[in-house]
Amino acid sequence: MTDIQIHIKSKAYPAVAQAGHHLAIADFRLSLKSGEFVCLVGPSGCGKTTLLNMIAELDDDFDGEITLGEQHTHPKIGYIFQNPRLLPWRTVRENIELVLGKHQSPDIIDPLLETMQLSQAQHVYPERLSLGMSRRVSIIRAFAVDPDVLLMDEPFVSLDAPTARQVRELLLKLWQQRPHTVLFVTHDLREAIALADRLIFLSPSPMRVISEIVVPISRQERANELAVESFRQKLLHDHPAIKNLL
Amino acid sequence: MTVHQKLFPGLSLLAFLALWQGLAMFLNSPALPLPVTVAGVFWRETVSGQLPYHLGATLLRLVGSFAIAMLLGCAIGIVLGRHKKLDAFFDNWLVIFLNVPALVTIILCYVWFGLVESAAILAVVVNKLPNVIVTIREGTRALDQDLLDMARCYHFSKRKTLVHVIWPQLHPFVMGATRSGLALIWKIILVVELLGRSNGMGYQLHLFFQMFDVAGILAYTIAFVAIIQLIELIILKPLDKKSQRWRR
């Protein structure tokens, strides 16, 4: 497990064609403890995906510093993208095998497939999978690398409510088997409450932290949707500004 | 495809032969011999070993120049497609080489390097190379950045990224370059052979032309077209089918 320290002084996109210079993130600070599950909640286009890309080192064009774990260590990152990003020309199993390190045994794939109820589909090409199944494959792929840090970018968006709930429960099951430090982006406040130890509310761009709220409900209680809904109502009542961010 | 539809290619070939037969009988001229006359020449040349010899020489040049042009073209095309500065540096040269007439490069290669085999191969490669580079460069520009980011995030090695992420996306472009390449290269090779070699289809066609032997020209042409069709049927189509098996 790995703690994360983020301090981004600024992240900007240069002017292109009609679009002018865009300051996406300014003076953003966030710390995550090792093994913590943190949800980022903010309006569309505020810079959440940009932040995850910077943590995953897919975007290094910014002023600031992101530290994962101890210095001189290279923590493994599992990234579950908004779009599953599976290789269409490789089967489900091949997609997972490809991310394994040289010293990792493919034997770890079978239990993951079983947990995500995809054992039957392991030799199927992604084009033949439903969106929910594809998302589950991308979750397995991220867990298969045995990551120290797990980044999740609205992984359940555009799934119907029962499928999203089912995949969420499977995700929690995997996470509880092997807790990782998780940064989870979502628009859905119920989802955030059901999953996170801590909620971080973000402003529209330039993105900064507006408020941080610890979720005081135990993991067992969160299985009850009424408990989640009750906390959500309380949260919206105590912090009316949050409504504008959803 | 129904059984009837499967018969269509054979039927169209028969219709073509019938049209040829009718036209040849109507014209009754050595400029258009009967199909049976051409078949006779084909048989005679095959039995004498002349046709296999010249066809083999041309095919060897085709395989050599095609392999060099495709390997070099794919490598350069991928590099130019991935590096904007290099692309900008070489772009004008690419357009220039695309537009230099084949005959000019062939003559220059023979003048500079002599009437030797390597000059002949070089002339064909120089003609085909820009075409492959442009096709593969366009394919590389269209690569899915999301998949490349995924590969980067999961620390794919360069080889793994090339084999599993880049190459499958380039496959349609490579097949396009292969098909147009085969068609283009064998036409250029004929000119190369006609101008500076003492064997091959081009050399032999030149002889037939001097003797006004249209039956010989047609017999050799049919033999070569049949070989290209066989390459399509035995190599390219199965390759296409295998690499596209993931599609619905």
Interface residues (C-beta under 8 A of the other chain):
Chain A: N53 A56 E57 L58 I77 Y79 F81 N83 R85 L87 P88 W89 R90 L98 V99 Y125 P126 E127 R128 R141 V145
Chain B: D146 L147 D149 M150 R152 C153 Y154 F156 K160 H164 V165 P168 S243 W246 R247 R248
